[in-house]
Amino acid sequence: MHYEGNVIRPPSEADSILLQVTVGCSHNACAFCGAYLGERFRLKELDVVFADIEFAARTMTRARRLFLLSGDALAAPQSYLLTVLARIRERLPRVARTAAYASAKSLGGKSGAELAQLKSLGLATVYMGLESGDDALLAAMGKQADLAAMLKQAAKVMGAGLKLSVTVINGLAGVAGSTAHALATGRALSLMQPDQAAFLSLIPVPGTPLWEELRAGRFELPDARGMLGELRLMLERTDVSRGLFLANHASNYLPLPLRLPRDKQAGLDQRASALAGERALTPEGRRRL
């Protein structure tokens, strides 16, 4: 497989074929993100993508899932995505589910009918970075969209029959804004009703604006207890009729796979137990992005 730059995928895509269709991120200006520093966003040449599909057809014959790399694959033109998905369907008939990262901006460039067209060719899940439900925090972190824009695009994704997974960053508001971040994010998830909410804990990355804020003493990162308390408050304030609440990213102090609303109280109890020192946490040296 031909990869350029960082290869980043959601934890849920660990067993998926990783097919790179874009390089970098279309925005690449979030204050917390160092994933694609210095990389210019562009499409991969179709002949390179097709060669990778042929390689997968020869060597990954049992794979049933595929993930389209990189940071905002749905920013690619509709015709390009349709061509790639059609080739996947033709050459990888066992693949039953394709997924991709998207942003509110890239989703805003596609109609509901276009998203449904992608679904008809195998796209099943869209991963979108919510990060927080706090508009002031989103603006401070350089996100392109506010909550209203993300709610609109989330509804469009699910209205097209696609599953929606959103990412939330625990600790993004620092110590000072932790409570506001937790309350606003719980409210946002309750309004959005995604199929899955996936949480990661902030690990500042050298070279990013947030790293410089940390070094200058203008940003204070919550400690393990602060992160756990914030996530517990998010869970407490999240009311969804059906969905997954996952903290299975390697950055987290305590794995938390929950199916809501069934497991909500159990999740709250687990976090309370951890805060009381009754559960072991992931050591700092084992946490990673």
Residue frames relative to the residue before (quaternion, step in Angstrom):
aa qw qx qy qz dx dy dz
M 1.0000 0.0000 0.0000 0.0000 0.00 0.00 0.00
H 0.3344 -0.7546 0.5404 0.1635 3.56 -1.00 0.85
Y 0.0274 0.8129 -0.5782 0.0636 3.57 -0.43 1.24
E 0.1145 -0.7635 0.6322 0.0659 3.54 -1.15 0.73
G 0.8198 0.1802 -0.1537 0.5213 3.55 -0.95 0.91
N 0.7593 -0.3540 0.2751 0.4716 3.55 -1.27 -0.37
V 0.2423 -0.7318 0.6194 0.1489 3.53 -1.13 0.75
I 0.0735 0.8096 -0.5691 0.1232 3.57 -0.35 1.27
R 0.0568 0.7917 -0.6033 0.0777 3.54 -0.82 1.04
P 0.5833 -0.5652 0.4357 0.3880 3.60 -1.19 0.40
P 0.6247 -0.5406 0.3972 0.3996 3.62 -1.12 0.52
S 0.6423 0.5540 -0.3210 0.4212 3.59 1.04 -0.76
E 0.6930 0.4611 -0.2705 0.4838 3.60 1.25 -0.33
A 0.2438 0.8205 -0.4896 0.1661 3.59 1.21 0.46
D 0.7594 0.3622 -0.1975 0.5031 3.61 1.03 -0.70
S 0.5056 0.6790 -0.4016 0.3493 3.57 1.27 0.16
I 0.5119 -0.5432 0.5492 0.3758 3.53 -1.31 0.34
L 0.2142 -0.7765 0.5809 0.1171 3.59 -0.86 0.95
L 0.0185 -0.8152 0.5755 -0.0621 3.54 -0.30 1.32
Q 0.2328 -0.8001 0.5381 0.1270 3.59 -0.48 1.16
V 0.0714 -0.8058 0.5879 0.0051 3.54 -0.75 1.12
T 0.7622 0.1604 -0.1279 0.6140 3.58 1.25 -0.37
V 0.3068 -0.7074 0.6017 0.2081 3.54 -1.32 0.37
G 0.8306 0.1931 -0.1482 0.5008 3.57 -0.92 0.91
C 0.5043 -0.6151 0.5169 0.3164 3.52 -1.35 -0.43
S 0.5293 -0.6664 0.4260 0.3071 3.58 -0.94 0.86
H 0.7127 0.4043 -0.2397 0.5207 3.61 1.18 -0.53
N 0.0902 0.8698 -0.4844 0.0273 3.55 0.80 -1.13
A 0.6116 0.5511 -0.3584 0.4402 3.59 1.00 0.77
C 0.3885 0.7086 -0.5015 0.3089 3.61 1.18 0.35
A 0.5413 -0.6838 0.3929 0.2916 3.57 -0.83 1.03
F 0.7168 0.4626 -0.2411 0.4627 3.58 1.12 -0.63
C 0.6973 0.5371 -0.2534 0.4013 3.60 1.16 -0.54
G 0.0755 -0.8006 0.5941 0.0205 3.54 -0.83 1.05
A 0.3348 0.8023 -0.4538 0.1954 3.56 1.28 0.19
Y 0.8286 0.1672 -0.0476 0.5322 3.56 0.91 -0.87
L 0.1594 0.8184 -0.5348 0.1370 3.58 1.07 0.69
G 0.8388 0.1935 -0.1517 0.4859 3.56 -0.86 0.98
E 0.6150 0.5467 -0.3554 0.4434 3.59 1.25 -0.04
R 0.3254 -0.7294 0.5707 0.1906 3.56 -0.95 0.93
F 0.4340 -0.7030 0.4978 0.2639 3.56 -0.82 0.99
R 0.2175 0.7601 -0.5913 0.1594 3.55 -0.91 0.94
L 0.5388 -0.5963 0.4887 0.3396 3.52 -1.34 0.31
K 0.4356 -0.6256 0.5648 0.3161 3.54 -1.22 0.48
E 0.5522 -0.5923 0.4659 0.3568 3.56 -1.14 0.63
L 0.5522 -0.6488 0.4085 0.3275 3.56 -0.92 0.89
D 0.6376 0.5277 -0.3592 0.4314 3.61 0.96 -0.69
V 0.6228 0.5175 -0.3360 0.4811 3.60 1.15 -0.61
V 0.6460 0.5091 -0.3118 0.4757 3.59 0.97 -0.86
F 0.6616 0.5055 -0.3078 0.4604 3.59 0.92 -0.88
A 0.6284 0.5256 -0.3358 0.4649 3.60 1.04 -0.74
D 0.6426 0.5090 -0.3212 0.4741 3.58 1.03 -0.75
I 0.6238 0.5262 -0.3379 0.4687 3.59 1.03 -0.75
E 0.6467 0.5085 -0.3199 0.4700 3.60 0.98 -0.80
F 0.6269 0.5262 -0.3332 0.4680 3.59 1.02 -0.78
A 0.6595 0.4996 -0.3029 0.4729 3.58 0.94 -0.88
A 0.6336 0.5395 -0.3314 0.4446 3.59 1.02 -0.78
R 0.6936 0.4656 -0.2701 0.4787 3.59 1.11 -0.66
T 0.8297 0.3021 -0.0973 0.4592 3.57 0.90 -0.92
M 0.7492 0.3316 -0.1920 0.5403 3.61 1.20 -0.35
T 0.0820 0.8818 -0.4603 0.0615 3.51 0.98 0.93
R 0.7050 0.4611 -0.2776 0.4618 3.60 1.15 -0.42
A 0.4957 0.6834 -0.4231 0.3290 3.58 1.23 -0.25
R 0.1700 -0.8020 0.5691 0.0631 3.54 -0.96 0.93
R 0.7297 0.3340 -0.2165 0.5560 3.56 1.30 -0.01
L 0.0745 -0.7872 0.6119 0.0183 3.56 -1.15 0.67
F 0.1493 -0.7804 0.6028 0.0727 3.56 -1.05 0.83
L 0.3224 -0.7487 0.5541 0.1686 3.55 -0.90 1.02
L 0.2138 -0.7618 0.6027 0.1030 3.57 -0.62 1.17
S 0.7534 -0.0944 -0.6244 -0.1834 1.77 -2.36 0.86
G 0.9135 -0.0521 -0.0121 0.4034 3.56 -1.08 -0.85
D 0.7976 0.0527 -0.0257 0.6003 3.62 1.17 -0.40
A 0.0475 -0.8684 0.4931 0.0231 3.56 0.76 1.08
L 0.6731 0.5060 -0.3142 0.4384 3.60 1.02 -0.67
A 0.4819 0.6177 -0.4566 0.4216 3.58 1.27 0.25
A 0.4985 0.6425 -0.4275 0.3949 3.60 1.26 -0.20
P 0.6044 -0.5649 0.4067 0.3874 3.61 -1.11 0.57
Q 0.6265 -0.5678 0.3868 0.3680 3.55 -1.11 0.71
S 0.6605 0.5196 -0.3213 0.4365 3.60 0.87 -0.90
Y 0.6293 0.5330 -0.3209 0.4658 3.58 1.06 -0.78
L 0.6820 0.4874 -0.2878 0.4631 3.58 0.86 -0.97
L 0.6401 0.5202 -0.3284 0.4602 3.59 0.97 -0.79
T 0.6446 0.5214 -0.3185 0.4595 3.58 0.99 -0.82
V 0.6703 0.4924 -0.2962 0.4696 3.58 0.93 -0.90
L 0.6766 0.4918 -0.3018 0.4574 3.60 0.86 -0.92
A 0.6301 0.5248 -0.3387 0.4613 3.59 1.02 -0.72
R 0.6626 0.4895 -0.3113 0.4738 3.59 0.99 -0.79
I 0.6060 0.5349 -0.3558 0.4691 3.61 1.04 -0.68
R 0.6647 0.5048 -0.3051 0.4585 3.58 0.87 -0.92
E 0.6777 0.5023 -0.2895 0.4523 3.58 0.98 -0.84
R 0.8035 0.3290 -0.1463 0.4740 3.58 0.77 -1.05
L 0.7597 0.2615 -0.1651 0.5720 3.61 1.19 -0.37
P 0.0344 -0.8682 0.4946 0.0212 3.59 0.64 1.08
R 0.6220 0.5462 -0.3544 0.4349 3.61 1.17 -0.40
V 0.5527 0.5962 -0.4051 0.4183 3.61 1.19 -0.33
A 0.1517 -0.8314 0.5334 0.0358 3.55 -0.49 1.24
R 0.8021 0.1862 -0.0584 0.5644 3.58 1.21 -0.38
T 0.0544 -0.7793 0.6243 -0.0018 3.56 -0.79 1.09
A 0.0788 -0.8013 0.5929 0.0065 3.57 -1.01 0.83
A 0.0451 -0.8019 0.5957 0.0082 3.57 -1.26 0.36
Y 0.4878 -0.5970 0.5432 0.3325 3.52 -1.35 0.37
A 0.0322 0.7704 -0.6367 0.0065 3.55 -1.22 0.59
S 0.2936 -0.7181 0.5963 0.2065 3.55 -1.29 0.35
A 0.6519 -0.4882 0.3807 0.4379 3.56 -1.23 0.25
K 0.6372 0.5331 -0.3327 0.4462 3.59 1.04 -0.73
S 0.6919 0.4601 -0.2999 0.4686 3.61 0.81 -0.90
L 0.6363 0.5068 -0.3314 0.4780 3.58 1.06 -0.68
G 0.6238 0.5500 -0.3342 0.4435 3.57 1.09 -0.67
G 0.6567 0.5116 -0.3017 0.4647 3.55 1.24 -0.43
K 0.6997 0.3941 -0.2634 0.5345 3.57 1.29 0.02
S 0.4225 -0.6914 0.5267 0.2571 3.55 -1.03 0.77
G 0.6573 -0.4832 0.3873 0.4296 3.54 -1.28 0.22
A 0.6338 0.5326 -0.3265 0.4561 3.58 1.04 -0.76
E 0.6502 0.5053 -0.3222 0.4671 3.59 1.02 -0.74
L 0.6334 0.5087 -0.3319 0.4794 3.59 1.02 -0.72
A 0.6378 0.5133 -0.3232 0.4746 3.59 1.01 -0.78
Q 0.6164 0.5393 -0.3377 0.4639 3.58 1.10 -0.68
L 0.6371 0.5044 -0.3202 0.4870 3.59 1.02 -0.77
K 0.6280 0.5327 -0.3292 0.4620 3.58 1.01 -0.78
S 0.6463 0.5393 -0.3258 0.4306 3.59 0.96 -0.83
L 0.7206 0.3942 -0.2375 0.5186 3.59 1.23 -0.45
G 0.7735 -0.4241 0.1772 0.4365 3.57 1.18 0.47
L 0.5083 0.6145 -0.4581 0.3927 3.61 1.16 -0.18
A 0.1129 -0.8375 0.5343 0.0195 3.57 -0.72 1.06
T 0.8212 0.1354 -0.0192 0.5541 3.58 0.98 -0.85
V 0.1564 -0.7559 0.6309 0.0787 3.53 -1.10 0.85
Y 0.1889 -0.7594 0.6157 0.0926 3.57 -0.94 0.98
M 0.0028 -0.8107 0.5837 -0.0452 3.58 -0.65 1.12
G 0.3991 -0.7215 0.5168 0.2302 3.58 -0.97 0.85
L 0.1698 -0.7640 0.6178 0.0761 3.56 -0.49 1.22
E 0.1195 -0.8401 0.5012 0.1696 3.55 0.96 -1.06
S 0.7657 -0.2019 0.1701 0.5866 3.61 0.84 -0.99
G 0.4011 -0.6882 0.5395 0.2728 3.53 -1.28 0.31
D 0.5497 0.6200 -0.3718 0.4187 3.57 1.34 0.01
D 0.3802 -0.7650 0.4719 0.2179 3.60 -0.37 1.22
A 0.6358 0.5277 -0.3414 0.4480 3.60 0.97 -0.77
L 0.6606 0.4943 -0.3009 0.4783 3.57 1.00 -0.80
L 0.6240 0.5381 -0.3376 0.4550 3.59 0.98 -0.82
A 0.6670 0.4917 -0.2998 0.4728 3.58 0.94 -0.87
A 0.6566 0.5207 -0.3105 0.4487 3.58 0.95 -0.87
M 0.7148 0.4406 -0.2432 0.4855 3.57 1.11 -0.68
G 0.5514 -0.6674 0.3731 0.3337 3.58 1.25 0.17
K 0.3340 0.7324 -0.5235 0.2793 3.58 1.15 0.45
Q 0.4984 -0.6865 0.4511 0.2771 3.56 -1.05 0.76
A 0.7868 0.3043 -0.1284 0.5214 3.57 1.14 -0.55
D 0.3571 -0.6865 0.5800 0.2545 3.53 -1.24 0.51
L 0.7398 -0.4192 0.2721 0.4505 3.56 -1.28 0.09
A 0.6331 0.5464 -0.3459 0.4255 3.60 0.90 -0.84
A 0.6572 0.5034 -0.3100 0.4675 3.58 0.98 -0.84
M 0.6826 0.4809 -0.3000 0.4613 3.58 0.94 -0.81
L 0.6071 0.5330 -0.3545 0.4708 3.59 1.07 -0.63
K 0.6423 0.5297 -0.3175 0.4540 3.57 0.99 -0.83
Q 0.7074 0.4486 -0.2713 0.4740 3.58 0.84 -0.93
A 0.5996 0.5534 -0.3590 0.4532 3.59 1.08 -0.65
A 0.6559 0.5061 -0.3084 0.4674 3.57 0.94 -0.88
K 0.6433 0.5228 -0.3244 0.4557 3.58 1.03 -0.75
V 0.6301 0.5356 -0.3264 0.4578 3.57 0.99 -0.85
M 0.7232 0.4300 -0.2533 0.4775 3.57 0.75 -1.03
G 0.6113 0.5537 -0.3425 0.4499 3.58 1.14 -0.59
A 0.6586 0.4871 -0.2971 0.4906 3.57 1.23 -0.50
G 0.5841 -0.6140 0.3581 0.3918 3.58 1.29 0.06
L 0.5262 0.6243 -0.4104 0.4062 3.57 1.28 0.21
K 0.4491 -0.6443 0.5367 0.3086 3.56 -1.21 0.51
L 0.2104 -0.7840 0.5764 0.0942 3.54 -1.08 0.80
S 0.0386 -0.7579 0.6512 0.0102 3.53 -0.93 1.01
V 0.1033 -0.8053 0.5821 0.0454 3.59 -0.78 0.99
T 0.3445 -0.7363 0.5547 0.1773 3.53 -1.15 0.76
V 0.0975 -0.7651 0.6353 0.0393 3.56 -1.06 0.86
I 0.2564 -0.7742 0.5614 0.1405 3.58 -0.98 0.84
N 0.3087 -0.7494 0.5710 0.1311 3.53 -0.55 1.29
G 0.8041 0.2715 -0.2058 0.4872 3.60 -0.83 0.96
L 0.4267 0.7532 -0.4344 0.2486 3.59 1.27 -0.13
A 0.7086 0.4498 -0.2589 0.4780 3.60 1.09 -0.65
G 0.4783 -0.6599 0.4453 0.3708 3.57 1.26 -0.03
V 0.7352 -0.3885 0.3012 0.4667 3.54 -1.29 -0.22
A 0.6814 0.5357 -0.3014 0.3973 3.57 0.82 -1.00
G 0.7967 0.3144 -0.1564 0.4918 3.59 0.93 -0.84
S 0.3203 0.8102 -0.4584 0.1754 3.56 1.29 0.11
T 0.6945 0.4785 -0.2952 0.4489 3.60 0.76 -0.98
A 0.6567 0.5056 -0.3146 0.4627 3.59 0.91 -0.88
H 0.6291 0.5362 -0.3154 0.4660 3.58 1.03 -0.84
A 0.6810 0.4935 -0.2921 0.4554 3.59 0.87 -0.95
L 0.6806 0.4903 -0.2955 0.4573 3.58 0.85 -0.94
A 0.6841 0.4866 -0.2903 0.4593 3.58 0.88 -0.93
T 0.6690 0.5001 -0.3069 0.4563 3.57 1.01 -0.75
G 0.6164 0.5240 -0.3454 0.4756 3.59 1.03 -0.70
R 0.6459 0.5078 -0.3099 0.4784 3.57 1.00 -0.82
A 0.6563 0.5230 -0.3151 0.4431 3.59 0.92 -0.90
L 0.6643 0.4932 -0.3062 0.4709 3.58 0.91 -0.86
S 0.6343 0.5272 -0.3280 0.4606 3.58 1.04 -0.74
L 0.6646 0.4823 -0.2955 0.4882 3.58 1.06 -0.72
M 0.7072 0.4928 -0.2596 0.4355 3.56 0.94 -0.93
Q 0.1041 -0.8317 0.5306 0.1263 3.59 1.00 -0.88
P 0.1224 0.8167 -0.5546 0.1017 3.63 0.74 0.99
D 0.5933 -0.5558 0.4380 0.3837 3.55 -1.26 0.31
Q 0.8020 0.0222 0.0232 0.5964 3.55 1.12 -0.67
A 0.0972 -0.7465 0.6543 0.0724 3.55 -1.13 0.76
A 0.0994 -0.8083 0.5802 0.0059 3.55 -0.68 1.15
F 0.1902 -0.8133 0.5478 0.0485 3.54 -0.74 1.13
L 0.0196 -0.7546 0.6550 0.0348 3.53 -1.08 0.79
S 0.4053 -0.7077 0.5257 0.2422 3.56 -1.18 0.57
L 0.5486 -0.6610 0.4120 0.3040 3.53 -0.86 1.01
I 0.0172 0.7261 -0.6871 0.0173 3.52 -1.05 0.96
P 0.3431 -0.7701 0.4915 0.2182 3.63 -0.24 1.19
V 0.2668 -0.7828 0.5530 0.1011 3.56 -0.98 0.96
P 0.4869 -0.6603 0.4802 0.3105 3.61 -0.80 0.94
G 0.7536 0.3704 -0.2858 0.4618 3.54 -1.02 0.86
T 0.6392 0.5066 -0.3280 0.4767 3.57 1.28 -0.19
P 0.6327 -0.5336 0.3886 0.4049 3.61 -1.16 0.42
L 0.6466 0.5222 -0.3370 0.4423 3.60 0.98 -0.75
W 0.5955 0.5578 -0.3538 0.4573 3.58 1.10 -0.67
E 0.6621 0.4995 -0.3030 0.4694 3.57 0.97 -0.85
E 0.6176 0.5294 -0.3402 0.4718 3.59 1.08 -0.69
L 0.6392 0.5246 -0.3124 0.4676 3.57 1.03 -0.82
R 0.6758 0.4993 -0.2892 0.4586 3.58 0.89 -0.95
A 0.6970 0.4721 -0.2670 0.4690 3.56 1.06 -0.76
G 0.5169 -0.6694 0.3989 0.3544 3.58 1.28 -0.08
R 0.5290 0.6405 -0.4050 0.3820 3.57 1.26 0.25
F 0.7370 0.2719 -0.1933 0.5878 3.59 1.29 -0.08
E 0.1270 -0.7891 0.5991 0.0467 3.57 -0.86 1.02
L 0.3164 -0.7687 0.5318 0.1617 3.55 -0.58 1.19
P 0.4673 -0.6642 0.4941 0.3105 3.62 -0.86 0.85
D 0.4287 -0.6641 0.5357 0.2970 3.58 -1.12 0.59
A 0.7711 -0.3581 0.2335 0.4719 3.58 -1.29 -0.03
R 0.6616 0.4963 -0.3138 0.4663 3.59 0.91 -0.86
G 0.6423 0.5253 -0.3229 0.4552 3.57 1.00 -0.78
M 0.6452 0.5142 -0.3124 0.4708 3.56 1.00 -0.84
L 0.6713 0.5024 -0.2967 0.4571 3.57 0.91 -0.93
G 0.6629 0.5047 -0.3064 0.4605 3.57 0.94 -0.85
E 0.6435 0.5200 -0.3185 0.4627 3.56 1.01 -0.81
L 0.6753 0.4855 -0.3003 0.4670 3.58 0.89 -0.88
R 0.6191 0.5347 -0.3472 0.4585 3.59 1.04 -0.71
L 0.6589 0.4979 -0.3100 0.4710 3.59 0.97 -0.81
M 0.6072 0.5381 -0.3523 0.4664 3.60 1.04 -0.71
L 0.6682 0.4957 -0.2968 0.4687 3.55 0.89 -0.97
E 0.6370 0.5451 -0.3247 0.4378 3.58 0.93 -0.90
R 0.7597 0.3875 -0.1934 0.4850 3.59 0.98 -0.87
T 0.5806 0.5704 -0.3803 0.4394 3.60 1.26 0.09
D 0.0146 0.7857 -0.6167 0.0452 3.57 -0.75 1.08
V 0.1088 0.7809 -0.6031 0.1206 3.54 -0.39 1.26
S 0.5226 -0.6608 0.4428 0.3069 3.55 -1.06 0.72
R 0.7812 -0.1030 0.0895 0.6091 3.56 1.18 -0.60
G 0.4390 0.6980 -0.4865 0.2887 3.59 -0.76 0.95
L 0.4775 -0.6453 0.5185 0.2944 3.53 -1.37 0.23
F 0.1432 -0.7439 0.6500 0.0598 3.54 -1.12 0.83
L 0.0323 0.8581 -0.5040 0.0925 3.57 -0.08 1.32
A 0.0212 -0.7488 0.6619 0.0245 3.54 -1.08 0.84
N 0.2782 0.8044 -0.4721 0.2293 3.55 0.89 1.04
H 0.4207 0.6985 -0.4724 0.3345 3.59 1.26 0.23
A 0.5898 -0.6235 0.3934 0.3295 3.59 -1.10 0.74
S 0.5974 0.5804 -0.3618 0.4188 3.60 1.23 -0.24
N 0.6177 0.6086 -0.3337 0.3697 3.58 1.19 -0.45
Y 0.5110 -0.6614 0.4695 0.2848 3.53 -1.19 0.63
L 0.8031 0.0827 -0.0163 0.5898 3.58 1.12 -0.62
P 0.3897 -0.7242 0.5123 0.2472 3.61 -0.55 1.12
L 0.0030 0.8093 -0.5848 0.0544 3.55 -0.99 0.85
P 0.0708 0.7889 -0.6066 0.0682 3.61 -0.03 1.24
L 0.0651 0.8178 -0.5636 0.0963 3.57 -0.45 1.21
R 0.2183 -0.7156 0.6401 0.1747 3.51 -1.22 0.56
L 0.1832 -0.8116 0.5508 0.0652 3.54 -0.58 1.22
P 0.5735 -0.1510 -0.8009 -0.0825 1.48 -2.19 1.27
R 0.4053 0.7713 -0.4406 0.2163 3.58 1.27 -0.25
D 0.8073 0.3237 -0.1378 0.4738 3.59 0.79 -1.05
K 0.3438 0.7873 -0.4769 0.1859 3.60 1.22 0.07
Q 0.6963 0.4638 -0.2980 0.4596 3.60 0.75 -0.94
A 0.6201 0.5347 -0.3458 0.4583 3.59 1.02 -0.73
G 0.6535 0.5125 -0.3111 0.4621 3.58 1.01 -0.79
L 0.6389 0.5124 -0.3208 0.4758 3.57 1.00 -0.79
D 0.6545 0.5128 -0.3075 0.4627 3.57 1.00 -0.84
Q 0.6352 0.5303 -0.3285 0.4553 3.59 1.01 -0.80
R 0.6644 0.4922 -0.3043 0.4730 3.57 0.95 -0.86
A 0.6345 0.5210 -0.3323 0.4642 3.59 1.00 -0.78
S 0.6389 0.5280 -0.3147 0.4627 3.56 1.03 -0.82
A 0.6535 0.5050 -0.3089 0.4717 3.57 1.00 -0.83
L 0.6532 0.5125 -0.3113 0.4624 3.58 0.99 -0.82
A 0.6726 0.4775 -0.2835 0.4890 3.57 1.18 -0.58
G 0.5356 -0.6565 0.3850 0.3659 3.58 1.29 0.03
E 0.5076 0.6787 -0.3988 0.3503 3.58 1.25 0.30
R 0.7291 0.3193 -0.2175 0.5649 3.61 1.28 -0.06
A 0.4752 -0.6720 0.4927 0.2824 3.56 -1.03 0.85
L 0.2628 -0.7608 0.5777 0.1354 3.56 -1.06 0.82
T 0.5994 -0.5419 0.4389 0.3930 3.55 -1.24 0.41
P 0.4428 -0.6994 0.4831 0.2852 3.63 -0.72 0.99
E 0.6427 -0.5487 0.3703 0.3855 3.57 -1.13 0.66
G 0.6729 0.5342 -0.2982 0.4158 3.57 0.95 -0.86
R 0.7006 0.4414 -0.2689 0.4919 3.58 1.22 -0.35
R 0.5425 0.5914 -0.4152 0.4283 3.59 1.24 -0.07
R 0.1210 0.7895 -0.5918 0.1084 3.57 -0.97 0.84
L 0.5281 -0.6128 0.4834 0.3345 3.53 -1.29 0.30
